[in-house]
Amino acid sequence: MKQADLGLNLTTKRTRKREFLAQMERVVPWAALVELVAPNAPEGKKGRPPFPVETMLRIHFMQQWFTLSDPAMEEALHDVPLFREFAGLGWDTRLPDESTILRFRHLLERHKLAEQILATVNGVLLGKGLMLKAGTVVDATLIAAPSSTKNAGGERDPEMHQAKKGNQWYFGMKAHIGVDADSGLVHTVRGTAANVSDVVEGNSLLHGQETDVFADAGYQGAHKRADANDDVRWHVAMRPGKRRALDKSRVVDQLIDQVERIKASVRAKVEHPFRVVKRQFGHVKVRYRGLKKNTAQLVTLFALSNLWMVRRTLLALDGQVRPQQPKTA
């Protein structure tokens, strides 16, 4: 029998996918997450013995990193030795089928563990001094949903909605996030229909310990809403039309424009998690029906994006890689 028939992975090439998984292997706090999920996992007193919680967590995370559905994840475990290796599954052991993968995801949703996964990850990062509590940046992004009615019910997802951005209409949901103003790491995630105004969710994206909040012009009036905290200072961008009308020949208007530039430089931090989730992890469309399931997935994605964004720092703190030195001229 040929070695390839055994399913052995004998390659020594450090592919980008292998390097990515090697890094995530070291930075994900596996022990803490297993401890979080294990009390809710089935004991397996009847039927076939369940797969270890860590194995299922690794499979669940690979689904998020590589945009794989439950059936696609099952096939990938059969086809890609690297994925089996990362999940801790041997070539001669049974593999989880799509129903097993589905049940594990439902377990996480049922016990609202996605939010606790984000909190656990952030607790680790906070303990390493990678997150501060003084400031928050808030923003939202649209996530597209299928607009077709060619399905069993003959209708679009009733929990999704259409919204206009610029001169273009979109159908789907919004991911609202609050990020640490210093590091750009996500601490709060909310999911709504696409037509929900950004300012409506603004105050719900705060963790309660910040003193300053930065936001774009869509959050005008957030400090006046009923759920606003009087101890928080909102730094909201000037509306584009009003800023364009500034007279740059006047010193006062020059200073106003300079302040707007400073606020914009702080707000830029919120774009990094969106880039990671949409470009690095490829999540540009909702996968499930309804807001609850899709929001749970988004919370997990942003938890993983936090780890991805600080992976080099985490590895350096553990002494596994040398910190990058600033370039000199």
C-alpha positions as CSV (number, residue, x, y, z in Angstrom):
1,M,0.0,0.0,0.0
2,K,1.3,3.5,-0.8
3,Q,2.0,5.9,2.0
4,A,-0.5,8.4,0.6
5,D,-3.3,5.9,1.0
6,L,-2.7,5.9,4.8
7,G,-3.6,9.5,5.0
8,L,-0.2,10.5,6.5
9,N,0.9,14.1,6.1
10,L,4.6,13.8,5.4
11,T,5.1,17.2,3.9
12,T,7.7,19.5,5.5
13,K,6.8,22.7,3.6
14,R,5.5,25.5,5.9
15,T,2.5,26.6,3.9
16,R,0.5,29.7,4.9
17,K,-2.3,27.5,6.2
18,R,0.0,25.4,8.3
19,E,1.8,28.5,9.7
20,F,-1.6,30.1,10.5
21,L,-2.7,27.0,12.4
22,A,0.6,26.7,14.2
23,Q,0.3,30.2,15.4
24,M,-3.3,29.8,16.6
25,E,-2.3,26.6,18.3
26,R,-0.1,28.6,20.5
27,V,-2.2,31.7,21.2
28,V,-5.7,30.3,21.7
29,P,-6.2,29.7,25.5
30,W,-7.4,26.1,24.9
31,A,-7.4,25.0,28.6
32,A,-9.6,27.9,29.7
33,L,-12.0,27.4,26.8
34,V,-12.3,23.7,27.4
35,E,-13.0,24.4,31.1
36,L,-15.7,26.8,30.0
37,V,-17.5,24.4,27.6
38,A,-16.9,21.1,29.3
39,P,-19.7,21.4,32.0
40,N,-22.3,21.7,29.2
41,A,-21.0,18.9,27.0
42,P,-22.8,15.5,26.9
43,E,-21.3,12.8,29.2
44,G,-21.8,10.1,26.6
45,K,-23.3,7.5,28.9
46,K,-25.4,6.2,26.0
47,G,-24.4,5.5,22.5
48,R,-21.0,6.1,21.0
49,P,-18.5,7.9,23.2
50,P,-18.4,11.7,22.4
51,F,-15.4,13.4,20.9
52,P,-13.3,15.4,23.3
53,V,-14.4,19.0,23.9
54,E,-11.1,20.4,22.7
55,T,-11.3,18.4,19.5
56,M,-14.8,19.9,18.8
57,L,-13.7,23.4,19.7
58,R,-10.8,23.1,17.3
59,I,-13.1,22.0,14.5
60,H,-15.5,24.8,15.3
61,F,-12.8,27.4,15.2
62,M,-11.5,26.0,11.9
63,Q,-15.0,26.5,10.5
64,Q,-14.7,30.2,11.3
65,W,-11.2,30.6,10.1
66,F,-11.7,28.9,6.7
67,T,-15.4,29.7,6.1
68,L,-16.6,26.1,6.2
69,S,-20.2,24.9,6.6
70,D,-20.9,21.7,8.6
71,P,-20.9,19.4,5.6
72,A,-17.8,21.1,4.2
73,M,-16.0,20.8,7.5
74,E,-16.7,17.0,7.6
75,E,-15.3,16.6,4.1
76,A,-12.3,18.7,4.9
77,L,-11.5,16.4,7.9
78,H,-11.4,13.5,5.4
79,D,-9.5,15.3,2.7
80,V,-7.0,17.5,4.5
81,P,-4.6,15.8,6.9
82,L,-3.5,19.2,8.3
83,F,-7.0,19.7,9.6
84,R,-7.1,16.3,11.3
85,E,-3.7,17.0,12.8
86,F,-4.9,20.3,14.2
87,A,-8.0,18.7,15.7
88,G,-6.0,15.9,17.3
89,L,-7.6,13.2,15.1
90,G,-5.5,10.3,13.8
91,W,-5.7,8.9,10.4
92,D,-7.1,5.6,11.8
93,T,-9.7,7.0,14.1
94,R,-13.3,7.9,13.4
95,L,-14.1,11.4,12.4
96,P,-17.0,13.6,13.4
97,D,-19.8,13.8,10.8
98,E,-21.7,16.9,10.0
99,S,-24.5,16.1,12.5
100,T,-21.9,15.9,15.3
101,I,-20.4,19.2,14.2
102,L,-23.9,20.7,14.0
103,R,-24.9,19.5,17.5
104,F,-21.8,21.0,19.0
105,R,-22.6,24.4,17.5
106,H,-26.1,24.1,18.8
107,L,-24.7,23.4,22.3
108,L,-22.7,26.6,22.1
109,E,-25.7,28.6,21.0
110,R,-28.1,27.0,23.5
111,H,-25.8,27.9,26.5
112,K,-24.8,31.3,25.0
113,L,-21.2,30.3,25.2
114,A,-20.0,32.5,22.3
115,E,-20.3,35.6,24.6
116,Q,-18.4,33.7,27.3
117,I,-15.7,32.6,24.8
118,L,-15.2,36.3,23.9
119,A,-15.1,37.2,27.6
120,T,-12.6,34.4,28.4
121,V,-10.3,35.5,25.5
122,N,-10.5,39.1,26.6
123,G,-9.8,38.1,30.2
124,V,-6.5,36.5,29.1
125,L,-5.6,39.5,27.0
126,L,-6.4,41.9,29.8
127,G,-4.3,39.8,32.2
128,K,-1.3,40.3,29.8
129,G,-1.8,44.0,29.7
130,L,-3.1,44.1,26.1
131,M,-6.4,45.8,26.7
132,L,-7.2,49.0,28.6
133,K,-10.5,50.3,30.0
134,A,-10.3,54.0,29.5
135,G,-11.7,54.4,25.9
136,T,-14.0,52.7,23.4
137,V,-14.5,53.1,19.7
138,V,-17.9,52.1,18.3
139,D,-18.9,51.3,14.7
140,A,-21.1,48.9,12.7
141,T,-20.7,47.1,9.4
142,L,-23.2,45.4,7.1
143,I,-23.2,41.6,6.6
144,A,-25.1,40.5,3.5
145,A,-27.8,37.9,3.6
146,P,-29.4,36.0,0.7
147,S,-32.2,38.0,-0.9
148,S,-33.5,35.2,-3.0
149,T,-37.0,33.7,-2.2
150,K,-36.2,30.5,-4.0
151,N,-36.5,28.4,-0.8
152,A,-38.9,26.1,0.9
153,G,-40.8,29.0,2.6
154,G,-40.7,31.2,-0.5
155,E,-39.6,34.2,1.4
156,R,-36.5,36.1,2.6
157,D,-35.3,35.7,6.1
158,P,-37.8,37.8,8.1
159,E,-35.2,38.8,10.7
160,M,-33.0,40.4,8.1
161,H,-33.8,43.8,6.4
162,Q,-32.7,46.1,3.7
163,A,-30.8,49.3,4.3
164,K,-29.3,52.0,2.1
165,K,-25.7,53.0,2.3
166,G,-24.7,55.8,0.0
167,N,-26.6,55.2,-3.2
168,Q,-26.7,51.4,-2.8
169,W,-29.2,49.1,-1.1
170,Y,-28.1,46.1,1.0
171,F,-30.1,43.2,2.5
172,G,-28.9,41.5,5.6
173,M,-27.8,42.4,9.2
174,K,-25.5,44.7,11.0
175,A,-22.6,43.8,13.3
176,H,-22.2,46.5,15.9
177,I,-18.9,46.4,17.9
178,G,-17.2,48.3,20.7
179,V,-13.4,48.1,20.6
180,D,-10.7,49.2,23.0
181,A,-9.5,52.6,21.8
182,D,-5.9,51.8,22.6
183,S,-5.5,48.3,21.1
184,G,-8.4,48.0,18.7
185,L,-9.5,44.7,20.3
186,V,-13.2,43.9,20.4
187,H,-15.0,43.8,23.8
188,T,-18.7,44.0,22.8
189,V,-20.7,42.6,19.8
190,R,-24.3,43.2,19.0
191,G,-26.2,41.9,16.0
192,T,-29.3,43.6,14.5
193,A,-31.2,43.9,11.3
194,A,-29.5,46.1,8.7
195,N,-32.1,48.9,9.0
196,V,-31.3,49.5,12.7
197,S,-29.6,52.9,13.0
198,D,-26.1,52.9,14.4
199,V,-26.9,55.4,17.1
200,V,-29.6,53.2,18.6
201,E,-27.0,50.6,19.6
202,G,-24.3,53.0,20.5
203,N,-24.6,53.0,24.3
204,S,-25.1,49.2,24.4
205,L,-21.6,48.8,23.0
206,L,-19.9,50.2,26.1
207,H,-18.5,48.0,28.8
208,G,-19.2,50.6,31.5
209,Q,-15.7,51.5,32.6
210,E,-14.6,53.8,29.9
211,T,-14.5,57.6,30.2
212,D,-14.3,58.5,26.5
213,V,-16.0,57.1,23.4
214,F,-15.1,57.8,19.8
215,A,-17.6,57.3,16.9
216,D,-18.3,58.5,13.4
217,A,-21.0,61.0,12.4
218,G,-23.7,58.3,12.4
219,Y,-23.7,58.4,16.2
220,Q,-24.7,62.1,16.5
221,G,-26.8,62.5,19.6
222,A,-25.8,59.3,21.3
223,H,-25.0,61.1,24.5
224,K,-28.6,62.4,24.7
225,R,-30.3,59.1,24.5
226,A,-32.1,57.6,27.5
227,D,-29.5,54.8,27.9
228,A,-26.6,57.2,27.9
229,N,-24.1,57.4,30.8
230,D,-23.5,61.0,32.0
231,D,-20.0,60.1,33.0
232,V,-18.9,59.2,29.4
233,R,-17.6,61.8,27.0
234,W,-18.6,61.2,23.4
235,H,-16.2,62.3,20.7
236,V,-18.4,62.1,17.5
237,A,-17.1,63.1,14.1
238,M,-18.5,66.2,12.4
239,R,-20.9,65.5,9.6
240,P,-19.0,65.4,6.3
241,G,-20.9,68.3,4.7
242,K,-20.3,70.5,7.7
243,R,-16.6,69.7,7.7
244,R,-16.3,70.4,4.0
245,A,-17.8,73.9,4.6
246,L,-15.0,74.8,7.0
247,D,-13.0,77.9,5.9
248,K,-9.4,76.6,6.0
249,S,-8.1,80.2,5.9
250,R,-9.5,80.8,9.4
251,V,-7.3,79.7,12.3
252,V,-10.4,78.5,14.3
253,D,-11.5,76.3,11.4
254,Q,-8.0,74.9,10.9
255,L,-8.0,73.8,14.6
256,I,-11.4,72.2,14.2
257,D,-10.2,70.3,11.2
258,Q,-7.1,69.2,13.1
259,V,-9.2,67.9,16.0
260,E,-11.3,66.0,13.5
261,R,-8.2,64.4,12.1
262,I,-7.1,63.3,15.6
263,K,-10.6,61.8,16.3
264,A,-10.4,60.0,12.9
265,S,-7.0,58.5,13.8
266,V,-8.5,57.0,17.0
267,R,-11.6,55.7,15.1
268,A,-9.4,53.9,12.6
269,K,-8.8,51.2,15.2
270,V,-12.3,49.9,14.8
271,E,-11.7,49.0,11.1
272,H,-9.0,46.4,11.9
273,P,-11.4,43.8,13.4
274,F,-13.8,44.3,10.5
275,R,-10.9,43.7,8.1
276,V,-9.8,40.5,9.9
277,V,-13.3,39.0,10.0
278,K,-14.2,39.9,6.4
279,R,-10.9,39.5,4.6
280,Q,-8.7,37.2,6.7
281,F,-11.6,34.9,7.7
282,G,-13.7,35.5,4.7
283,H,-17.0,36.2,6.5
284,V,-18.9,38.5,4.1
285,K,-22.3,36.7,4.1
286,V,-24.5,35.3,6.8
287,R,-24.4,31.5,7.0
288,Y,-27.6,30.8,9.0
289,R,-31.2,31.9,9.2
290,G,-32.1,34.4,11.9
291,L,-30.2,36.9,13.9
292,K,-29.5,34.7,17.0
293,K,-27.4,32.1,15.2
294,N,-25.5,34.7,13.0
295,T,-24.8,36.9,16.0
296,A,-23.4,34.0,17.9
297,Q,-21.1,33.3,15.0
298,L,-20.0,36.9,14.8
299,V,-19.1,37.0,18.5
300,T,-16.9,33.9,18.0
301,L,-15.3,35.5,14.9
302,F,-14.4,38.7,16.8
303,A,-13.0,36.7,19.7
304,L,-10.8,34.9,17.3
305,S,-9.9,38.1,15.5
306,N,-8.6,39.5,18.8
307,L,-6.2,36.6,19.1
308,W,-5.1,37.0,15.5
309,M,-4.4,40.7,15.8
310,V,-2.2,40.3,18.9
311,R,-0.7,36.9,18.0
312,R,2.8,38.2,17.5
313,T,2.8,40.0,20.9
314,L,1.4,36.9,22.6
315,L,4.1,34.7,21.0
316,A,6.8,37.3,22.0
317,L,5.5,37.4,25.6
318,D,5.8,33.6,25.7
319,G,9.3,33.8,24.4
320,Q,8.4,31.8,21.2
321,V,9.3,34.5,18.7
322,R,11.6,37.5,18.9
323,P,9.7,40.9,19.1
324,Q,9.8,42.9,15.9
325,Q,12.4,45.7,16.1
326,P,11.5,49.1,14.7
327,K,13.0,49.8,11.4
328,T,15.7,52.4,11.2
329,A,16.4,54.7,8.4
